[in-house]
Amino acid sequence: MGLTGRKHVRMKRIAILQSNYIPWKGYFDIINSVDEFVIYDDAQYTRRDWRNRNIIKTKNGPKWITVPVEVKGKFKQKIRETRIADRNWALKHWELIKRNYSNAPYFLDYADLFELTYNQSMKLKFLSDVNKLFINVINSILGITTIITDTSDFRMEGNKTEKIISICKQANADIYVTGPTAINYINEKLFSEAQIFIKWANYKGYPEYEQGYPPFEHAVSIIDVIFNCGNSSTLKMKSFI
């Protein structure tokens, strides 16, 4: 068949990341830049990580807010097996967020939705379920329509790279999108042999916006962007431009 008769086949993009608690804008840029986003909560839970905490801006500077969880022994548990330790955590987080963002330009536009989400999260027993709830709500705010799946939907075999490749193959993905830190563990040769192209996300060059409590800080939860920028939030991200 000549070139004029050849049909264009769109290459499918996939990303596979562990769930985070109210993640930063880069996380949602990755979700928005792919056709399917797989939540990898079969990975081992790690302490002092983004799994159960994130950063907000306060008058006293950036502050970590952490979902309290139960940890077994030497952390031999999957993220999806990690239980929440305190039922009142959601009330505490929402009060802290209200205290520090109530004067943000668009806080009132989204306050009811976030309050409802925090109330819903109080009924959940596992960290993964809380993270997924917030990810879905924030996707809806940003207008992200990417298909969200879970590693439990796939068969995984081999080492870390081989597991990722197996998911890509089962999802019929041609391009694997991942953050720059993955270069520390990914075997690029195996991806090449599997004919899957790796696209590295670039977190440099994000535009600043009017943010409370200077100096400006990029590495904060996406809620900081939403409360300060409202329906212009996507203009402060990279995948929408």
N, C-alpha and C positions, 0 to 999 in steps of 0.2 A: 504494500500500500504506500502511495506517495505521501509526501508531507502534508499535502492539502487534505488528504483523507484521514489523517491520524487524529484520533481523539485525545484531547488533553485530559490526563488523569491527575487529579490533585493529590499530592502526597499528604498522608495523615501524620499529624504531629501529636506526640504524647509527652506528658511529664509525670514523674513519679516522685512524690515527696511525702515525708512524714507530716502528720497533722501538727499544726501549731495553734496556740491560743491567741485569738485576735491578732493574726500575723501582720507584718509590715507590708507596705505597698509593693515591694518586689515580689513577694509571694503571690499576690493577686495578679501581677503582671505576667508571671509564668502561667497561672491558670488561664488568663485571657489569651495567651499566645498559642494555646494548643487546642486540639479538637477533643482530647480526652485527658482528664486529670485523675491520676490514680493515687489514692491516699494509702501510704505504705505504713500502716499501723501494726504490721506483723514484726516490725523491727523492735529491738530491745529498747525499753524505756531508759532514758539517760537523765540524770539529775543536773540541775543548774543549766538547763537548756531551754529552748524555745517551746518545747512540748507543752509545758503547763504555765508559762509566764510570758509577759511582754512588758514593754515600756510605755509609759504615758508621760506627758509634760505636766509639771506642777510648779508652783511659785518657788519651790525649794530645789528645782532642777529635775532632770529625768528620774522617774521612779519605777522600779519593778513592781508589777502586781502579779501575784502568784496564786494559782489554784492549788490548794493543799491536797496532796495525794498520799495514799498508802504505798509504802515501798517494802518489798520482800527482801530479806537477806542482803545479798550482794547484787541487787537489781536484776535478778534473773527472771524478768517478766517482760512481756511484750507491752507495747504502748496500749494496745486494745484491752489488755488485762488490768491496766492500772486504774484503781478505784479512787474516787474522791473521798477525802478524809473528813471534811467539815461541811455540813449542809448549809451553813450560813455564809459560805465564801461569796456567793453571788450577791447577797445584800451588801456585803462589805465593799466589793468591787464597784457596784453600781453607785453607792454613796460616794466613793472616792472619785469616780469619774464625774459625777454631777458636781462635786465640790470644785473640781479643777477645769471643767469645760462648760459650765453653765453660762459663762459670758462669751463663749465662742459664737461667731456669727450665725452658724447653722445648727447649733445644739438643739434648739426647740423643734426643728424640722424632723429630727430623728430620735428625740428623747423617748417618745412613746414606744417606738419599735424596739429600741435597745432595752428599755425597761421590761417590756414583754418578753424579750429573748432571755434576759437574765432571770426573770421569774420562771420561764420554762426550763432553764438550765438547772434550777434548784431540784427538779424532779429526776435528774439524770444521775446515775451512779458511777459512770465510767468517763474518764477524761476524754477518750476518743469521741464519744457521743457529744460532749460539750463542744469540743473543737469543731466537729462537723456541723453542728447547729449554727455556730457563729459564722463559719466559712460560707454556708449556704445563704444566710441572711445578708452578709456583706456582698456576696456575689449578686444578689437581687438588687441591692442598692446601687451597685456599680454598673448593672446591666450586663453582667457576664453570664453567658448562656452555655459555657463549656460543659460537656458531659462529665459528671463526677462518678467515679467508681472506686472500688476498694480492692486491696490485694487479696481479700478473701474470695473475690470473684475469679481469681486466676490460680493456676497451678504454678508453683515456683520450685525450681531445682537449682542445685549448684551453689557457687559462691555468690557474693553480692552482685558482681557484674553479670554473672550468668542468670541470676534471678531477674534482674532488670531486663535483660535481653529476652528472656522467656515471656515476660509480660508484654513487651513490645511486639513480639511475634504473634502472640495470642490475640492482641488487639489490632493486628494488621497495620501496625505503625511503621512508617518509613523514617521518621525523624524523632529523635529523643532530645527534648529540651531540658536542660538542667542548669543549676547555679554553678558559679566558678569554683566553689569549694569541693565539688565532686571530682575535680581533677586529681585530688589526693588519693582516691580509691578506684577510680574507673579504669578499666583496661580497654583502651581505645582500639587495640588490635582486634579484640573479640567483637567489638561493634562493627568494625570494618569487614571482618569475615562474615558477619551476619547480614551485611549490606544494610545496616542501619546507620544513618548519619547523625552525629552528635552536634547539636546547636547549643553553644554556651550563652547563657543569659548575661547581659551586661548591665551591671548595677550603677555604672558611672553616668554622670551628667543629668541626674534628676533635677528638675527645676525647684527652686524654693517657693514658698508661699507665705502668706501672713500667718505666723504661728505665735501662740501665746508663750509668754515667759522665755524671752531670748536668752542665749543665742540659739540659732536655728539648729534643729537636730533631725536628720533624715531617718535614723534607725529607731523609729517609734511605731506603735501600732497604727494600722490603717484608720482607726477611729479618729486619730488626730487630723488626718487629711479630711475625712468626712465632716467632722464638726466645724472645721475651719474653712472648707471650700464648698461644701454642699454639692449641688448638681454640677459643679465644675471640677469635682475631684479627679475625674479621669484625665483632665488636662494637665494634672500634676503627676501623671504616670506616663510610662513610655510605650506600653503596648497598644494604647488607644490612638496614638498620634500617627 
